[in-house]
Amino acid sequence: MKIVIAGAGEVGSHLAKLLSREEQDIIVLDRDKEKLNRLDSNYNLMTTSGSTTSFRDQRMAGVNRNCDLFIAVTPYENTNLVACGIAKRLGARKTVARIDNYEYLDPDNRGFFTSIGVDHLIYPEYLAAQEICQSLRRPWARNWFELHDGELILVGVRVGESAQLVGKQLRELTYSQHNYHVSAIKRRHETIIPRGDDYIKVGDIIYFTTTREYVDEIRDICGKKDYKVKNVMIMGGGRIAVRLAHLASEKFDLTIIDDNLSVCRQLPEKCSGCKVKIIHGDARNNDVLREEGISNMDAFVALTDFSETNILACLTAKEFGVEKTVAEVENIQFISEAEGLNIGTVINKKLLASSKIFQLLLDADESSAKFMALADAEVAELEAREGSKITRAPVMNLNLTKDMTLAGLIRDGKGMLVTGRTQIQPGDHVLIFSLSGSLHKIEKLFG
Protein backbone atom coordinates (compact mmCIF):
# COMPACT_ATOMS: atom_id res chain seq x y z
CA MET A 1 0.00 0.00 0.00
CA LYS A 2 1.33 3.45 -0.93
CA ILE A 3 0.88 5.97 1.89
CA VAL A 4 1.84 9.67 1.95
CA ILE A 5 2.09 11.34 5.37
CA ALA A 6 1.91 15.14 5.32
CA GLY A 7 3.60 16.46 8.46
CA ALA A 8 6.70 15.13 10.24
CA GLY A 9 5.69 16.33 13.70
CA GLU A 10 5.11 14.01 16.66
CA VAL A 11 2.04 12.24 15.29
CA GLY A 12 3.31 12.06 11.71
CA SER A 13 6.74 10.78 12.72
CA HIS A 14 5.27 8.16 15.01
CA LEU A 15 2.90 6.95 12.29
CA ALA A 16 5.75 6.82 9.79
CA LYS A 17 7.84 4.70 12.18
CA LEU A 18 4.98 2.29 12.83
CA LEU A 19 3.93 1.94 9.21
CA SER A 20 7.51 1.51 7.97
CA ARG A 21 7.69 -1.70 10.06
CA GLU A 22 4.58 -3.00 8.33
CA GLU A 23 6.12 -3.28 4.85
CA GLN A 24 4.11 -0.34 3.58
CA ASP A 25 5.39 2.11 0.94
CA ILE A 26 5.74 5.29 3.04
CA ILE A 27 6.60 8.82 1.91
CA VAL A 28 6.71 11.72 4.42
CA LEU A 29 6.24 15.31 3.20
CA ASP A 30 7.30 18.28 5.35
CA ARG A 31 9.23 21.57 5.11
CA ASP A 32 11.48 20.71 8.07
CA LYS A 33 14.52 18.98 6.55
CA GLU A 34 16.00 18.19 9.96
CA LYS A 35 12.96 16.15 10.99
CA LEU A 36 12.93 14.42 7.61
CA ASN A 37 16.63 13.53 7.85
CA ARG A 38 16.05 11.85 11.23
CA LEU A 39 13.30 9.69 9.73
CA ASP A 40 15.25 9.01 6.53
CA SER A 41 18.32 7.72 8.33
CA ASN A 42 16.54 5.49 10.86
CA TYR A 43 13.53 3.96 9.12
CA ASN A 44 12.53 2.14 5.96
CA LEU A 45 10.73 5.00 4.21
CA MET A 46 11.21 7.93 1.86
CA THR A 47 10.99 11.65 2.61
CA THR A 48 10.55 14.76 0.49
CA SER A 49 10.86 18.41 1.49
CA GLY A 50 8.04 20.73 0.53
CA SER A 51 4.73 22.34 1.40
CA THR A 52 1.87 20.05 2.33
CA THR A 53 -0.55 22.44 0.57
CA SER A 54 1.33 22.69 -2.71
CA PHE A 55 0.03 20.82 -5.78
CA ARG A 56 3.58 20.59 -7.13
CA ASP A 57 5.11 19.34 -3.88
CA GLN A 58 2.37 16.77 -3.36
CA ARG A 59 2.94 15.46 -6.88
CA MET A 60 6.66 15.19 -6.12
CA ALA A 61 5.76 13.21 -2.98
CA GLY A 62 3.85 10.72 -5.10
CA VAL A 63 0.28 11.87 -4.54
CA ASN A 64 -1.56 10.56 -7.58
CA ARG A 65 -3.98 7.79 -8.54
CA ASN A 66 -1.56 5.22 -7.11
CA CYS A 67 -1.68 6.81 -3.64
CA ASP A 68 -3.85 4.56 -1.48
CA LEU A 69 -3.88 6.76 1.63
CA PHE A 70 -3.00 10.40 2.28
CA ILE A 71 -2.67 11.36 5.96
CA ALA A 72 -2.43 15.06 6.91
CA VAL A 73 -1.23 15.41 10.51
CA THR A 74 0.48 18.79 10.72
CA PRO A 75 -0.27 20.82 13.90
CA TYR A 76 -2.58 23.07 11.87
CA GLU A 77 -6.14 21.97 11.26
CA ASN A 78 -6.83 24.22 8.24
CA THR A 79 -3.59 23.13 6.58
CA ASN A 80 -4.59 19.50 6.99
CA LEU A 81 -8.03 20.04 5.48
CA VAL A 82 -6.63 21.92 2.47
CA ALA A 83 -3.89 19.31 2.01
CA CYS A 84 -6.49 16.53 1.90
CA GLY A 85 -8.56 18.45 -0.64
CA ILE A 86 -5.53 18.83 -2.91
CA ALA A 87 -4.57 15.17 -2.47
CA LYS A 88 -8.06 14.03 -3.40
CA ARG A 89 -7.98 16.22 -6.51
CA LEU A 90 -4.64 14.66 -7.48
CA GLY A 91 -6.13 11.19 -7.21
CA ALA A 92 -5.51 9.92 -3.66
CA ARG A 93 -8.03 7.15 -2.94
CA LYS A 94 -8.52 7.88 0.75
CA THR A 95 -7.64 10.98 2.81
CA VAL A 96 -7.38 11.55 6.57
CA ALA A 97 -7.07 14.94 8.32
CA ARG A 98 -6.10 15.63 11.92
CA ILE A 99 -8.41 18.28 13.43
CA ASP A 100 -8.88 20.07 16.74
CA ASN A 101 -12.47 21.31 16.39
CA TYR A 102 -15.11 19.02 17.86
CA GLU A 103 -17.85 20.65 15.76
CA TYR A 104 -16.32 19.06 12.65
CA LEU A 105 -17.15 15.58 13.98
CA ASP A 106 -20.89 16.30 13.91
CA PRO A 107 -22.49 13.78 11.51
CA ASP A 108 -24.50 16.62 9.97
CA ASN A 109 -21.22 18.13 8.72
CA ARG A 110 -19.92 14.88 7.21
CA GLY A 111 -21.20 15.75 3.72
CA PHE A 112 -19.29 19.04 3.66
CA PHE A 113 -15.93 17.42 4.35
CA THR A 114 -16.59 14.69 1.81
CA SER A 115 -17.36 17.38 -0.76
CA ILE A 116 -13.97 19.07 -0.22
CA GLY A 117 -12.06 15.78 -0.41
CA VAL A 118 -11.67 14.76 3.25
CA ASP A 119 -12.74 11.16 3.84
CA HIS A 120 -11.87 10.78 7.54
CA LEU A 121 -11.28 13.13 10.48
CA ILE A 122 -9.10 12.35 13.49
CA TYR A 123 -9.23 14.42 16.67
CA PRO A 124 -6.58 12.89 19.00
CA GLU A 125 -7.62 14.92 22.03
CA TYR A 126 -11.20 13.70 21.72
CA LEU A 127 -9.98 10.11 21.42
CA ALA A 128 -7.93 10.67 24.60
CA ALA A 129 -10.96 12.02 26.46
CA GLN A 130 -13.00 8.96 25.41
CA GLU A 131 -10.23 6.67 26.66
CA ILE A 132 -10.11 8.48 30.02
CA CYS A 133 -13.90 8.13 30.41
CA GLN A 134 -13.56 4.41 29.77
CA SER A 135 -10.86 4.09 32.43
CA LEU A 136 -12.92 6.03 35.00
CA ARG A 137 -15.91 3.78 34.43
CA ARG A 138 -13.77 0.68 35.07
CA PRO A 139 -11.05 1.93 37.40
CA TRP A 140 -9.60 -1.51 38.22
CA ALA A 141 -8.58 -2.13 34.58
CA ARG A 142 -5.65 -0.65 32.63
CA ASN A 143 -7.09 -1.23 29.15
CA TRP A 144 -10.57 -2.11 27.93
CA PHE A 145 -11.45 -3.08 24.34
CA GLU A 146 -15.01 -4.19 23.48
CA LEU A 147 -16.39 -5.90 20.42
CA HIS A 148 -20.07 -5.92 19.47
CA ASP A 149 -21.46 -4.18 22.56
CA GLY A 150 -19.38 -6.23 24.99
CA GLU A 151 -19.99 -9.71 23.53
CA LEU A 152 -16.21 -10.11 23.55
CA ILE A 153 -13.89 -8.09 25.80
CA LEU A 154 -10.12 -7.62 25.96
CA VAL A 155 -9.11 -6.27 29.36
CA GLY A 156 -5.62 -5.39 30.59
CA VAL A 157 -5.04 -5.75 34.36
CA ARG A 158 -1.92 -5.22 36.46
CA VAL A 159 -1.29 -8.19 38.74
CA GLY A 160 -0.61 -7.39 42.39
CA GLU A 161 1.00 -9.53 45.09
CA SER A 162 -2.39 -10.74 46.35
CA ALA A 163 -3.50 -12.04 42.93
CA GLN A 164 -4.36 -15.73 42.75
CA LEU A 165 -2.55 -15.96 39.41
CA VAL A 166 0.93 -15.04 40.70
CA GLY A 167 3.46 -17.84 40.20
CA LYS A 168 1.10 -19.93 38.10
CA GLN A 169 1.97 -21.38 34.75
CA LEU A 170 -0.49 -20.66 31.96
CA ARG A 171 -0.77 -24.38 31.32
CA GLU A 172 -2.24 -24.78 34.83
CA LEU A 173 -4.93 -22.21 34.09
CA THR A 174 -6.13 -23.96 30.96
CA TYR A 175 -6.59 -27.19 32.93
CA SER A 176 -8.88 -25.56 35.48
CA GLN A 177 -10.95 -23.08 33.47
CA HIS A 178 -12.10 -22.13 29.98
CA ASN A 179 -13.69 -18.76 30.77
CA TYR A 180 -10.84 -16.54 29.58
CA HIS A 181 -7.77 -16.56 27.39
CA VAL A 182 -4.47 -14.89 28.36
CA SER A 183 -3.68 -13.11 25.10
CA ALA A 184 -0.51 -11.25 26.14
CA ILE A 185 1.69 -10.36 29.07
CA LYS A 186 3.35 -6.95 29.40
CA ARG A 187 6.45 -7.35 31.59
CA ARG A 188 8.47 -4.18 32.11
CA HIS A 189 9.72 -3.17 28.63
CA GLU A 190 8.54 -6.28 26.80
CA THR A 191 5.20 -7.57 25.57
CA ILE A 192 5.02 -11.36 25.40
CA ILE A 193 2.63 -13.48 23.33
CA PRO A 194 2.51 -16.27 25.92
CA ARG A 195 2.75 -20.03 25.60
CA GLY A 196 1.75 -22.75 28.08
CA ASP A 197 5.10 -22.77 29.89
CA ASP A 198 5.06 -19.02 30.73
CA TYR A 199 4.59 -17.97 34.37
CA ILE A 200 2.70 -14.94 35.72
CA LYS A 201 4.73 -12.60 37.91
CA VAL A 202 3.90 -9.72 40.26
CA GLY A 203 3.70 -6.46 38.31
CA ASP A 204 2.77 -8.10 35.00
CA ILE A 205 0.01 -6.46 32.99
CA ILE A 206 -2.09 -9.38 31.74
CA TYR A 207 -4.34 -8.98 28.70
CA PHE A 208 -7.33 -11.31 29.06
CA THR A 209 -9.92 -12.07 26.42
CA THR A 210 -13.28 -13.07 27.87
CA THR A 211 -17.01 -12.71 27.53
CA ARG A 212 -19.21 -10.35 29.51
CA GLU A 213 -20.29 -12.85 32.17
CA TYR A 214 -16.71 -13.64 33.30
CA VAL A 215 -15.31 -10.12 33.70
CA ASP A 216 -15.92 -10.17 37.47
CA GLU A 217 -14.01 -13.45 37.75
CA ILE A 218 -10.98 -11.89 36.06
CA ARG A 219 -11.13 -8.92 38.40
CA ASP A 220 -11.22 -11.23 41.43
CA ILE A 221 -8.35 -13.54 40.41
CA CYS A 222 -6.20 -10.46 39.75
CA GLY A 223 -6.80 -9.25 43.30
CA LYS A 224 -8.71 -6.14 42.25
CA LYS A 225 -11.79 -4.65 43.85
CA ASP A 226 -14.63 -2.87 42.13
CA TYR A 227 -15.34 0.68 43.18
CA LYS A 228 -17.17 3.68 41.80
CA VAL A 229 -15.43 6.88 40.78
CA LYS A 230 -17.34 10.06 41.53
CA ASN A 231 -14.94 12.90 42.42
CA VAL A 232 -12.24 13.55 39.82
CA MET A 233 -9.44 16.14 39.87
CA ILE A 234 -7.93 17.08 36.50
CA MET A 235 -4.50 18.71 36.33
CA GLY A 236 -4.22 20.88 33.21
CA GLY A 237 -6.94 22.77 31.36
CA GLY A 238 -6.03 21.97 27.75
CA ARG A 239 -8.08 20.45 24.94
CA ILE A 240 -8.31 16.98 26.46
CA ALA A 241 -9.62 18.43 29.73
CA VAL A 242 -12.24 20.45 27.85
CA ARG A 243 -13.42 17.44 25.86
CA LEU A 244 -13.43 15.34 29.03
CA ALA A 245 -15.62 17.94 30.73
CA HIS A 246 -18.17 17.72 27.90
CA LEU A 247 -18.10 13.92 27.90
CA ALA A 248 -18.03 13.22 31.62
CA SER A 249 -19.41 16.11 33.69
CA GLU A 250 -22.82 14.44 33.95
CA LYS A 251 -21.28 11.21 35.28
CA PHE A 252 -18.54 12.61 37.55
CA ASP A 253 -17.91 15.65 39.73
CA LEU A 254 -14.97 17.27 37.95
CA THR A 255 -12.43 19.78 39.27
CA ILE A 256 -9.97 21.27 36.77
CA ILE A 257 -6.86 22.89 38.24
CA ASP A 258 -4.40 24.89 36.10
CA ASP A 259 -1.54 27.24 37.01
CA ASN A 260 -2.18 29.53 34.02
CA LEU A 261 -4.66 32.27 34.94
CA SER A 262 -5.49 33.00 31.30
CA VAL A 263 -6.40 29.35 30.73
CA CYS A 264 -8.63 29.35 33.82
CA ARG A 265 -10.46 32.45 32.61
CA GLN A 266 -11.21 30.82 29.24
CA LEU A 267 -12.35 27.48 30.64
CA PRO A 268 -15.89 28.56 31.72
CA GLU A 269 -16.69 29.48 28.12
CA LYS A 270 -15.01 26.39 26.66
CA CYS A 271 -16.81 24.16 29.18
CA SER A 272 -20.14 25.93 28.75
CA GLY A 273 -23.01 23.72 29.88
CA CYS A 274 -20.73 21.45 31.92
CA LYS A 275 -20.78 21.10 35.70
CA VAL A 276 -17.10 21.71 36.40
CA LYS A 277 -15.24 23.42 39.22
CA ILE A 278 -12.27 25.46 37.94
CA ILE A 279 -9.31 26.26 40.19
CA HIS A 280 -6.33 28.53 39.50
CA GLY A 281 -3.40 26.86 41.21
CA ASP A 282 -0.32 24.68 40.81
CA ALA A 283 -1.22 21.01 41.26
CA ARG A 284 2.49 20.23 41.73
CA ASN A 285 2.23 21.96 45.11
CA ASN A 286 1.13 19.55 47.85
CA ASP A 287 -0.36 22.36 49.93
CA VAL A 288 -2.56 23.38 46.99
CA LEU A 289 -3.67 19.77 46.53
CA ARG A 290 -4.58 19.47 50.21
CA GLU A 291 -6.47 22.75 50.13
CA GLU A 292 -8.49 21.65 47.09
CA GLY A 293 -9.44 18.32 48.65
CA ILE A 294 -7.16 15.78 46.98
CA SER A 295 -7.80 13.30 49.80
CA ASN A 296 -11.51 13.28 48.89
CA MET A 297 -10.87 12.45 45.24
CA ASP A 298 -11.59 9.03 43.74
CA ALA A 299 -9.47 9.73 40.66
CA PHE A 300 -6.70 12.09 39.55
CA VAL A 301 -6.05 12.81 35.85
CA ALA A 302 -2.80 14.55 34.84
CA LEU A 303 -3.03 16.26 31.43
CA THR A 304 -0.23 18.84 31.28
CA ASP A 305 2.05 19.09 28.23
CA PHE A 306 4.90 17.41 30.10
CA SER A 307 5.01 13.61 30.54
CA GLU A 308 7.39 13.77 33.51
CA THR A 309 5.13 16.21 35.34
CA ASN A 310 2.08 14.01 34.74
CA ILE A 311 3.84 10.87 35.99
CA LEU A 312 5.14 12.56 39.15
CA ALA A 313 1.76 14.21 39.82
CA CYS A 314 0.04 10.80 39.66
CA LEU A 315 2.58 9.33 42.09
CA THR A 316 1.88 12.23 44.46
CA ALA A 317 -1.87 11.66 44.15
CA LYS A 318 -1.32 7.99 45.04
CA GLU A 319 0.52 9.10 48.20
CA PHE A 320 -2.56 11.12 49.14
CA GLY A 321 -4.65 7.96 48.87
CA VAL A 322 -6.25 8.50 45.43
CA GLU A 323 -7.01 5.02 44.08
CA LYS A 324 -7.30 5.74 40.36
CA THR A 325 -4.77 7.85 38.49
CA VAL A 326 -4.50 8.58 34.76
CA ALA A 327 -1.48 10.20 33.10
CA GLU A 328 -1.06 11.58 29.61
CA VAL A 329 2.39 10.34 28.61
CA GLU A 330 3.36 11.58 25.15
CA ASN A 331 6.94 10.26 25.20
CA ILE A 332 6.57 6.69 23.94
CA GLN A 333 9.79 5.64 25.69
CA PHE A 334 8.30 6.69 29.06
CA ILE A 335 5.21 4.47 28.80
CA SER A 336 6.81 1.27 30.10
CA GLU A 337 8.44 3.19 32.95
CA ALA A 338 5.14 4.81 33.85
CA GLU A 339 3.35 1.46 33.85
CA GLY A 340 6.12 -0.02 35.99
CA LEU A 341 5.62 2.74 38.57
CA ASN A 342 1.99 1.64 38.94
CA ILE A 343 0.51 5.04 38.20
CA GLY A 344 -2.61 3.53 36.65
CA THR A 345 -3.83 4.19 33.12
CA VAL A 346 -1.47 5.78 30.59
CA ILE A 347 -2.91 7.83 27.72
CA ASN A 348 -0.94 8.63 24.55
CA LYS A 349 -2.50 10.67 21.73
CA LYS A 350 -0.10 9.33 19.11
CA LEU A 351 -1.09 5.74 19.84
CA LEU A 352 -4.77 6.66 19.76
CA ALA A 353 -4.39 8.41 16.41
CA SER A 354 -2.41 5.41 15.13
CA SER A 355 -5.25 3.11 16.19
CA LYS A 356 -7.73 4.96 13.98
CA ILE A 357 -5.41 5.07 10.98
CA PHE A 358 -4.40 1.40 11.27
CA GLN A 359 -8.10 0.61 11.30
CA LEU A 360 -8.38 2.28 7.90
CA LEU A 361 -5.44 0.24 6.62
CA LEU A 362 -6.91 -3.06 7.74
CA ASP A 363 -10.35 -2.67 6.23
CA ALA A 364 -12.06 -0.19 3.93
CA ASP A 365 -15.27 -0.66 5.92
CA GLU A 366 -14.86 0.91 9.38
CA SER A 367 -17.93 -0.96 10.62
CA SER A 368 -16.14 -4.31 10.30
CA ALA A 369 -12.69 -3.46 11.68
CA LYS A 370 -11.41 -2.06 14.96
CA PHE A 371 -7.88 -1.44 16.11
CA MET A 372 -6.04 -0.55 19.31
CA ALA A 373 -2.34 0.39 19.24
CA LEU A 374 -0.32 -0.19 22.41
CA ALA A 375 3.28 0.90 22.97
CA ASP A 376 4.75 -2.23 21.35
CA ALA A 377 1.73 -4.34 20.42
CA GLU A 378 -1.48 -4.12 18.44
CA VAL A 379 -5.02 -5.42 18.84
CA ALA A 380 -7.15 -5.80 15.74
CA GLU A 381 -10.66 -7.00 15.03
CA LEU A 382 -11.19 -8.21 11.48
CA GLU A 383 -13.93 -9.98 9.60
CA ALA A 384 -12.92 -13.29 8.01
CA ARG A 385 -13.80 -13.33 4.33
CA GLU A 386 -14.74 -16.20 2.06
CA GLY A 387 -11.63 -17.99 0.83
CA SER A 388 -9.19 -16.17 3.13
CA LYS A 389 -6.29 -18.18 4.56
CA ILE A 390 -7.61 -17.82 8.11
CA THR A 391 -10.67 -19.96 7.21
CA ARG A 392 -8.87 -22.89 5.55
CA ALA A 393 -7.98 -25.03 8.58
CA PRO A 394 -8.31 -25.30 12.35
CA VAL A 395 -6.21 -22.71 14.19
CA MET A 396 -3.64 -25.33 15.29
CA ASN A 397 -2.88 -26.06 11.61
CA LEU A 398 -2.58 -22.46 10.39
CA ASN A 399 1.13 -22.21 11.34
CA LEU A 400 0.64 -18.82 12.96
CA THR A 401 3.87 -17.04 13.85
CA LYS A 402 4.80 -16.64 17.51
CA ASP A 403 4.28 -12.86 17.41
CA MET A 404 0.49 -13.13 17.25
CA THR A 405 -2.44 -14.99 18.81
CA LEU A 406 -6.12 -15.31 17.96
CA ALA A 407 -7.73 -14.11 21.17
CA GLY A 408 -11.42 -14.68 20.46
CA LEU A 409 -14.17 -14.25 17.90
CA ILE A 410 -17.75 -13.13 17.35
CA ARG A 411 -19.96 -15.62 15.47
CA ASP A 412 -23.61 -14.90 14.76
CA GLY A 413 -23.47 -12.04 17.26
CA LYS A 414 -22.12 -14.19 20.10
CA GLY A 415 -18.64 -13.91 21.64
CA MET A 416 -16.49 -17.02 22.15
CA LEU A 417 -12.88 -17.91 22.87
CA VAL A 418 -10.58 -19.53 20.33
CA THR A 419 -8.82 -22.86 20.91
CA GLY A 420 -6.47 -24.85 18.71
CA ARG A 421 -9.42 -26.86 17.37
CA THR A 422 -11.46 -23.78 16.42
CA GLN A 423 -11.95 -23.29 12.70
CA ILE A 424 -12.62 -19.70 11.68
CA GLN A 425 -15.64 -19.33 9.40
CA PRO A 426 -16.38 -16.64 6.81
CA GLY A 427 -18.23 -13.81 8.54
CA ASP A 428 -16.56 -14.38 11.92
CA HIS A 429 -15.16 -11.24 13.57
CA VAL A 430 -11.78 -12.31 14.95
CA LEU A 431 -9.78 -10.57 17.68
CA ILE A 432 -6.01 -10.73 17.04
CA PHE A 433 -3.31 -9.68 19.52
CA SER A 434 0.06 -9.16 17.84
CA LEU A 435 3.44 -7.58 18.47
CA SER A 436 4.22 -4.36 16.57
CA GLY A 437 5.28 -4.96 13.01
CA SER A 438 2.87 -7.84 12.36
CA LEU A 439 0.11 -5.92 10.58
CA HIS A 440 1.19 -7.12 7.14
CA LYS A 441 1.01 -10.74 8.34
CA ILE A 442 -2.53 -10.18 9.61
CA GLU A 443 -3.50 -8.66 6.24
CA LYS A 444 -2.25 -11.79 4.45
CA LEU A 445 -4.31 -14.05 6.73
CA PHE A 446 -7.52 -12.09 6.16
CA GLY A 447 -6.93 -10.68 2.70
C-alpha positions, 0 to 999 in steps of 0.5 A: 500500500502506498501511503503519503504522510503530510507532516513530520511532527510528533504524530506524523513521525510516530505513524511513519515509524509504525507503518515503515515496520509494516512493509508499507510504501511510506513517503513523508512530506514536510518543510522541516529537513532536519525532521525528515533527515532523522526519519530518513536515516533510521527507518525504511521509508522515503521523505521529500521536502516541501509544502503540504498544501502545494500541488507541485510538492504533493505530486513530487511526494507521489500523490496521484492515482496510485496513492492509497492513503494520504494522511495530513497530521500537521499541527494546523487543522486548516492546513490538513483540510486543504492538504487533503482536498488537494490530495483528493484532486490529485487522485488519492483514494482515501484521505485523513485529516487531523483536526482540533475542532469538535464541531467538525465531527458532527455527523451533519457536517460529514457531507461538507468534508466529503465534498472538499475531499476529506474522507476521515477526520481524526481528533486525537484529544477527543480520542484521549478524552474517550479513553479516560472516560472508559478508564474512569468507568472501570477503574480496576482495569488498565485497558478495555477493548469491546467488540459488538457491545461487549460480547467479547472483551479484551481487558488489561489488568496489572497483577498485584501480590495478592492475585491468585494468578501469581506464580502460576503457569499458563498451562495450569490455568487452561486445565482448570478453566475455559472462561478466559484466554491470556492473550498477552503479558506486558512485563516491564519493557517487553510484551510477550505473546505467551505459551503454556510454559510461561509464568505470571509474575507480580507487576505483570500487565495481563491482557485477558480475552473473555465474555461479559459474564466472566469479567468479574471473575478476572477482576477477582483472580487479579486481586482487584476490587470494584469501586465507583469513581465520583470525584475527579481532579484534572491537572491541566486545562487543555483540549483533552480536559475540555473534551473530558468535561463535555463527555463526563461532567454528567457522570462525575464531579470534575475539578480542573486545576491549572496554574495559568490564569489566562487558561482558567479564565477561558475554561468557563466558556469552553466548558459551557453547559458542563458542571465543572469546578475550575481552580487557578493553582499549581497542582504540583504543590502539595499544599494546593492539593490538600487545600483543594481536597485531593484526599476526597478524590476518587481519581486524579487525571494529569493532562499537562504538556509534560510527561514527567510532570504528569507521571510525578503528579500521579505518584503524588496523588497515590501518596494522598490515597487516590485510588485511580490515576490517569497520566497523559504520557506523550513520550513513547519511551516513558510508557513502560516506565510509567506502567512499571511505577503503577501510576494507573492508566497511561494515555498517549495521543499518538497511539490513539491516532495510530489506532484509527489510521491502522483501522483504515489500513486493515479494512475499507469498511470501518464498521467491520474493523477495529484497532487498538495500538499499544506501545509495542503491540497491536489489537485488531478485530477483522472480519474473516472473508470467504476464501481467506487463509484464516478460514482454511484449517483449524487454528492449530494447523494455520502455522501462525507465527509466535508474534500473534495470537487469535484471542477470540471471535464473534460468530452470529453475534455471540462472543467465544474464545478460540482454541487450537481446534477452532476453525474460523468461518467466513463472517466471523469477527476475529480478535487478534493480539500481535506484536508491533510490526505484524500488521502485514502478516494479519493482512495476508491471513484475512486478505 
